[in-house]
Amino acid sequence: MNPFEMVLGIVLITAIAGVLRAKYGVVRTGRGKEELYVGRTAVDDAESERLRGEVRQLKDRIVVLERIVTDGDRNRGMELERQIDALRDSREGR
């Protein structure tokens, strides 16, 4: 085996190993350690749930703001003010 064939073989083996690592989700974490990621982790799930809750709160606030902008009835002003205060209190109570 001449040196050119040896270098070509090493490059091919490295490329194939990289493709297999990417296919099966093996990620290098540094200092030669490798971890296998299959699906989501508990940290990802907790973060996703936190973000979903925040989006729910923001949607609730948008609904109230839309009512304020679109409602021309002044009699409902006190009720909307209470709803805004309730949203503000729930936000502060986190």
Stockholm file with secondary structure:
# STOCKHOLM 1.0

chainA/1-94         MNPFEMVLGIVLITAIAGVLRAKYGVVRTGRGKEELYVGRTAVDDAESERLRGEVRQLKDRIVVLERIVTDGDRNRGMELERQIDALRDSREGR
#=GR chainA/1-94 SS CCHHHHHHHHHHHHHHHHHHHHHHTEEEEETTEEEECCSCCHHHHHHHHHHHHHHHHHHHHHHHHHHHHHCCCGGGHHHHHHHHHHHHHHHHTC
#=GC SS_cons        CCHHHHHHHHHHHHHHHHHHHHHHTEEEEETTEEEECCSCCHHHHHHHHHHHHHHHHHHHHHHHHHHHHHCCCGGGHHHHHHHHHHHHHHHHTC
//
